Structures are given as C-alpha cells and as structure tokens.
Amino acid sequence: MGLPTIAPYPMPAESELPKNRVEWVPDPDRAVLLVHDMQNHFLRAFDTTASPVVDLVLNIAALREVCRMLGVPVVFSAQPGGQRPDERGLQLDMWGNGIGQDPADAEIVAGLAPGGSDILMTKWRYNAFHRTELADVMAEHRRDQLIVTGIYAHIGCLMTTADAFMRDVQAFLVADAVADFSAEDHAMALRYAATRCGTTVTTTRLIEQLTGGRK
C-alpha cells in the first residue's frame, strides 16, 4: 500500500496534447494559480533528477514568477503530516497513512517554497476545493479561472479541475507543469480534462497568453 515507485518519462510536447473541446483563454485579471501538493513526501516517489520532475519544478517556478509579476494570486495546497485515522478517512484504505510525522515530509519541495504574497492552504482530500479556503480566495479576489499545476495529474489535479467546472470556474490543466504515476496516467488526465471539464495547455503557451506575448 502507498505510493508506487515512478519511472522517469518525458513531459508531453504541445503537439501531443489532446484537442480541447473549449477555447478558453487565461486572463491575469481572472486567474488564480494553484500549486497542488508539491510536497517532499509525494515527490519522493519519482527520480527527482530526471523528467518529469525536473521539468515540473522548473515550469511551475516559471509560472509562479509570471503570475506574481502580473498580480495573479498563487495558492499552494499541502496535506498535513501525521493524520489521525478519522482525519485520513477512506484515504487510509486506499493509500495508507500518508505523510509521516517528520515535518520535512510535508514541506513544499525546495525551489518552490511559498513566500511573499503566496497563500498556503491545508488540504485533506484529492480535490483542492474540498474543505479548504480555495473557493473563498477566488471569491475574495473576484476570480473565475484556475490554473492547475502539481501532482498527481490523474488524482488531485484532475479532481480539482472537474470541481472547478462544476463551479463555473474555467480550469487550465498545464500539461507540462503536472506529473503522474506514468505517462499513460498523465495522458489520461489531460485527455479527460480537455474533453470534459477544462482545457490543456503548455507552460510556454500559457505564459504567452497571460502576458500577451510580453515577458
């Protein structure tokens, strides 16, 4: 039980992205950037010296830099360590105890640590809207677009993208700023998002759209 050992795989190129059913365009005055569960515990399943993790961290860092520059709120989700069985719920059956007692396990990976105006919120389930302040943050800033990055693409990132759709929030699942258990799971998440609840886009393209080609 617990996380698998994840073999390296290449990030998808723009030419490999599924065709989006909708043509939403990100707007810095409407968007929030979500950095989903980029914690040491979850990243430990990967070879952190290889793709997709190397690209993942670099691309999220680039997006955060641009979003900070443009005044786009940046929200980090993080699951707490040492959860009690009643806090863990059915995730205990599915994944075991989760993050341990060592505070370092629950920390955001080096290079992406929240700072400045970044918002760090505690997250309890797959979906980053569930039992968190994410919806309140979006309402407070009058935002109706969510840029989704982090891990794992076909679990929390996809569940959050789907819930955003249910809330009439346009979600952008950033294809090369998420990572997964395998290239197949990664592709499945992108395909579902593109055809059912959001849109997929590369980091480079998203930055171009946010900045109007100026960076």
MOUR-V740105 format. One record per residue. RES is the residue in one small letter. SS is DSSP state (2 for helix, 1 for strand, 0 for the rest). OMEGA is omega in whole degrees, 0 to 359 (* if undefined). D_LAST is the distance of its C-alpha to the last C-alpha in whole Angstrom. Layout:
BEGIN
res: (RES	RES)
ss: (SS	SS)
omega: (OMEGA	OMEGA)
d_last: (D_LAST	D_LAST)
END
This chain:
BEGIN
res: (m	g	l	p	t	i	a	p	y	p	m	p	a	e	s	e	l	p	k	n	r	v	e	w	v	p	d	p	d	r	a	v	l	l	v	h	d	m	q	n	h	f	l	r	a	f	d	t	t	a	s	p	v	v	d	l	v	l	n	i	a	a	l	r	e	v	c	r	m	l	g	v	p	v	v	f	s	a	q	p	g	g	q	r	p	d	e	r	g	l	q	l	d	m	w	g	n	g	i	g	q	d	p	a	d	a	e	i	v	a	g	l	a	p	g	g	s	d	i	l	m	t	k	w	r	y	n	a	f	h	r	t	e	l	a	d	v	m	a	e	h	r	r	d	q	l	i	v	t	g	i	y	a	h	i	g	c	l	m	t	t	a	d	a	f	m	r	d	v	q	a	f	l	v	a	d	a	v	a	d	f	s	a	e	d	h	a	m	a	l	r	y	a	a	t	r	c	g	t	t	v	t	t	t	r	l	i	e	q	l	t	g	g	r	k)
ss: (0	0	0	0	0	0	0	0	0	0	0	0	0	2	2	2	0	0	0	0	0	0	0	0	0	0	0	0	0	0	1	1	1	1	1	1	0	0	1	2	2	2	2	0	0	0	0	0	0	0	0	0	2	2	2	2	2	2	2	2	2	2	2	2	2	2	2	2	2	2	0	0	1	1	1	1	1	1	0	0	0	0	0	0	2	2	2	2	0	0	2	2	2	2	2	0	0	0	0	0	0	0	2	2	2	2	0	1	0	0	0	0	0	0	0	0	0	0	1	1	1	1	0	0	0	0	0	0	0	0	0	0	0	2	2	2	2	2	2	2	0	0	0	0	1	1	1	1	1	1	1	0	2	2	2	2	2	2	2	2	2	2	2	2	2	2	0	0	0	1	1	1	1	1	1	1	1	1	1	0	0	0	2	2	2	2	2	2	2	2	2	2	2	2	2	2	2	0	1	1	1	0	2	2	2	2	2	2	2	2	2	0	0	0	0)
omega: (181	185	176	167	189	179	177	173	182	172	178	174	181	181	181	182	176	178	178	178	180	183	177	179	181	182	182	178	181	193	167	175	175	172	194	167	179	185	183	181	184	180	181	179	182	162	187	177	186	172	12	189	180	180	181	183	180	183	177	179	179	178	180	180	181	181	176	181	185	181	177	179	179	182	174	170	179	176	179	176	175	181	173	179	180	175	183	179	183	174	176	178	187	191	182	189	180	184	183	185	182	182	181	181	183	182	172	185	178	182	179	184	180	178	179	182	179	180	177	181	177	184	188	184	181	190	183	173	189	179	175	178	184	180	179	178	181	179	181	180	179	182	178	173	180	176	188	176	174	183	352	189	187	179	186	181	180	179	178	177	179	180	175	178	180	181	184	174	179	182	179	178	188	194	181	172	168	177	191	180	182	175	180	177	179	181	178	180	179	181	180	181	185	186	186	190	183	175	179	185	175	178	181	181	180	178	177	181	181	185	185	180	180	178	*)
d_last: (45	41	38	38	37	34	34	31	29	26	23	23	21	20	23	25	24	27	26	25	28	26	23	21	17	15	15	13	16	19	17	18	17	21	21	24	27	25	28	30	33	32	30	33	34	31	31	28	28	27	25	25	24	22	20	20	19	16	15	16	14	11	11	13	10	8	11	12	9	10	14	15	18	18	22	23	27	29	33	36	38	42	42	45	47	47	43	42	44	44	41	44	46	43	41	44	43	39	38	40	41	39	36	34	34	33	30	26	26	25	21	20	23	22	22	21	20	21	24	26	29	32	32	36	35	33	32	29	31	34	36	32	31	28	29	30	26	25	28	27	23	24	22	23	21	21	18	21	20	23	26	29	27	31	32	30	27	29	31	28	27	30	31	28	29	33	31	29	26	23	22	20	21	18	20	19	19	22	25	29	33	32	30	33	32	29	29	31	29	26	29	31	28	27	30	31	29	25	23	21	18	16	13	11	12	12	8	8	10	9	6	8	7	4	0)
END
